[in-house]
């Protein structure tokens, strides 16, 4: 099981509101497909797109949810907002 940690920053909250996108931080050897599968399984949503960013020894993923699944609902459920 991977370490999937939600990122709670001002930018992350703006992305939730404006682009229906959740931001997660995980270890460097995690792939996009794994993230997509994990997010869909954990939060019972459908993912439209996953983008990754490597910064130092950490990897950040921007997970855009499909329109019918509001990111704000997921963020509220996991205590991000």
Backbone as a ProteinNet text record, in pm:
[ID]
protein_1_A
[PRIMARY]
XXXXXXXXXXXXXXXXXXXXXXXXXXXXXXXXXXXXXXXXXXXXXXXXXXXXXXXXXXXXXXXXXXXXXXXXXXXXXXXXX
[TERTIARY]
84.4	0	88.3	62.2	144.1	101.5	192.9	165.1	107.7	-20.9	-87.8	-134	-66.1	-99.6	-158.4	-275.9	-333.8	-251.6	-235.9	-160.4	-259.4	-239	-331.5	-255.7	-258.3	-196.7	-299.6	-266.7	-358	-380.9	-272.7	-283.1	-369.5	-350.3	-427.6	-576.7	-610.7	-751.7	-808.9	-728.4	-773.7	-799.8	-713.6	-732	-858.6	-889.3	-1011.7	-1132.1	-1132.6	-1247.1	-1255.3	-1141.3	-1146.3	-1137.9	-1064.7	-1042.7	-1086.4	-1154.4	-1201.1	-1083.3	-970.8	-846.6	-797.8	-763.2	-705.1	-554	-479.1	-333.7	-285.5	-198.6	-145.3	6.2	68.7	213.2	240	338	369.2	517.1	562.7	703.9	731	859.1	901.9	872.3	862.8	848.5	703.3	609	467.8	431.3	353.2	314.4	174.3	145.2	13.5	-100.5	-81.5	-187	-219.9	-114.6	-136.6	-217.1	-181.4	-250.7	-396.8	-421.2	-558.5	-641.3	-587.1	-657.7	-684.7	-585	-595.8	-700.3	-698.8	-794	-936.3	-954.6	-1087.7	-1138.9	-1050.5	-1089.4	-1120.5	-1030.4	-1045.4	-1166.5	-1188.9	-1291.3	-1416.3	-1421.1	-1537.3	-1574.4	-1474.5	-1492.5	-1430.8	-1448.8	-1384	-1285.2	-1165.3	-1058.5	-1055.4	-1047.5	-1039	-893.6	-803.4	-665.4	-574.2	-452.2	-352.6	-225.5	-176.1	-49.2	47.9	175.3	275.5	383.1	442.4	551.1	650.3	778.6	881.3	958.9	968.5	1041	1126.8	1258.1	1346.5	1322	1294.8	1271.2	1121.7	1038	893.1	828.3	712.6	636.4	498.4	453.4	321.9	233.2	108.1	13.8	-107.1	-143.9	-265.4	-369.2	-474.4	-574.7	-703.6	-733	-855.5	-969	-1076.4	-1191.1	-1289.6	-1368.7	-1473.1	-1576.9	-1644.7	-1739.2	-1843.9	-1891.2	-1999.6	-1951.7	-1820.6	-1765.1	-1694.1	-1762.7	-1700.4	-1583.8	-1467.9	-1348.7	-1371.7	-1455.6	-1481.9	-1545.7	-1630	-1692.8	-1588.6	-1495.3	-1389.2	-1299.3	-1263	-1176.5	-1240.9	-1370.3	-1442	-1445.3	-1467.3	-1475.1	-1344	-1230.5	-1101.1	-1040.4	-1114.3	-1071.3	-972.2	-964.9	-874	-928.7	-1061	-1123.8	-1214.3
-119.4	0	125	215.9	336.4	441.8	533.7	646.7	759.7	781.7	885.7	992.5	1108.7	1214.8	1334	1379.3	1497.9	1621.3	1709.4	1832	1945	2013.5	2120.7	2252.1	2319.2	2451.1	2543.3	2670.8	2766.5	2729.4	2692.4	2655.1	2529.7	2431.7	2307.2	2335.2	2423.9	2458.4	2531.7	2619.6	2690.1	2591.6	2490.4	2389.8	2307.6	2279.5	2205.9	2284.6	2414.5	2498.9	2530.3	2560	2607.5	2496.8	2388.4	2286.1	2145.2	2133.5	2001.5	1904	1954.8	1878.6	1865	1741.8	1714.6	1700.7	1741.2	1733	1636	1543	1444.2	1440.9	1405	1390.5	1243.6	1185.5	1044.3	1020.3	896.8	870.3	862.9	877.1	898.5	784.3	660.4	548	507.9	597	570	619.2	540.3	577.7	636.9	700.9	763.7	662.7	545.8	443.8	398.5	384.1	343.2	449.1	574.1	684.9	687.1	675.1	677.7	567.2	444.6	330.1	349.5	398.5	418.4	523.5	637.8	745.9	699.9	632.6	582.8	483	397.2	296.3	359.1	444.9	503	595.7	678.4	783.1	755.9	641.2	603	711.4	754.7	857.6	807.9	883.9	853.1	965.2	926	1021.1	1049.5	1178.5	1217.5	1219.4	1273.7	1293.6	1300.2	1248.4	1255.6	1318.5	1420.7	1483.2	1468.9	1446.7	1427.9	1533.8	1559.7	1656.5	1600.7	1591.9	1544.6	1665.6	1677.1	1788.3	1729.2	1726.4	1664.9	1516.1	1466.5	1323.7	1292.2	1390.1	1373	1381.2	1319.7	1326	1379	1475.4	1535.3	1497.5	1465	1429.5	1521.7	1571.6	1652	1560.9	1528.6	1432.2	1507	1518.3	1586.6	1484.5	1515.5	1425.6	1458.9	1360.2	1384.6	1479.4	1553.5	1658	1613.1	1489.3	1443	1410	1419.7	1395.4	1521	1605	1729.2	1702.2	1760.3	1743.4	1800.4	1902.5	1965.7	1866.2	1775.5	1673.9	1577.5	1535.1	1443.8	1514.4	1640.6	1717.5	1735.6	1758.8	1775.1	1642.9	1533.1	1400.8	1360.6	1396.9	1357.4	1466.5	1574.5	1678.1	1778	1792.5	1891.2	2031.6	2043.2	2176.1	2177.7
0	0	0	-90.2	-100.8	1.7	27.7	115.5	31	39.6	-37.6	60.2	56.7	150.5	76.2	118.1	53.3	87.3	-8.5	11.1	37.4	148.2	184.8	184.6	71.3	58.2	-5.3	-9.9	-72.2	-219.2	-288.3	-429.6	-446.2	-356.8	-364.3	-347.5	-254.6	-232	-353.4	-414	-534.9	-648.6	-662.5	-767.7	-744.7	-617.7	-586.3	-635.2	-604.2	-638.5	-787.3	-850	-988.4	-1093.2	-1063.8	-1167.3	-1127.4	-1012.3	-966	-953.2	-899.6	-893.1	-749.4	-710.7	-579.1	-594	-491.6	-495.1	-387.5	-427.6	-333.8	-341.3	-230.1	-222.5	-192.4	-260.5	-239.3	-266	-250.3	-276.3	-425.8	-459.2	-597.5	-694.7	-646.8	-739.8	-766.1	-739.4	-764.7	-904.6	-977.7	-1113.1	-1120.7	-1233.9	-1254.8	-1246.5	-1306.9	-1308.7	-1166.6	-1083.2	-943.7	-869.1	-889.9	-822.6	-864.3	-995.1	-1045.9	-981.6	-981.1	-925.2	-776	-703.5	-559	-524.2	-594.9	-568	-600	-713.6	-749.9	-646.8	-597.6	-498.8	-362.4	-314.4	-180.1	-167.2	-270.1	-258.7	-341.6	-411.3	-490.6	-593.4	-670.5	-773.4	-903.4	-1010.7	-1138.7	-1170.1	-1209.7	-1239.2	-1388.6	-1423.9	-1564.3	-1611	-1525.8	-1567.9	-1446	-1461.1	-1354.1	-1410.4	-1341	-1379.5	-1263.2	-1294	-1189.2	-1193.5	-1077.1	-1065.2	-963.7	-1002.7	-910.1	-861	-729.4	-667.9	-556.9	-576.6	-478.3	-471	-352.6	-334.8	-324.4	-350.5	-339.2	-477	-488.5	-612.1	-578.2	-654.8	-634	-750.8	-720.5	-825.3	-819.4	-935.7	-950	-1014	-939.5	-984.1	-1015.8	-1146.1	-1190.1	-1195	-1123.1	-1119.3	-1230	-1271.1	-1370.9	-1313.1	-1401.7	-1360.8	-1260.1	-1275.4	-1186.9	-1045.2	-1019.8	-886.5	-836.7	-759.1	-711.7	-616.3	-646.6	-563	-423.8	-414.6	-284.6	-188.1	-240.2	-155.7	-98.6	-183.9	-140.7	-39.2	-68.3	20.7	157.4	159.9	286.3	362.9	289.2	351.2	418.6	356.8	413.9	501.4	522.9	616.4	561.2	429.1	369.1	385.6	383.4	393.6	515
[MASK]
+++++++++++++++++++++++++++++++++++++++++++++++++++++++++++++++++++++++++++++++++

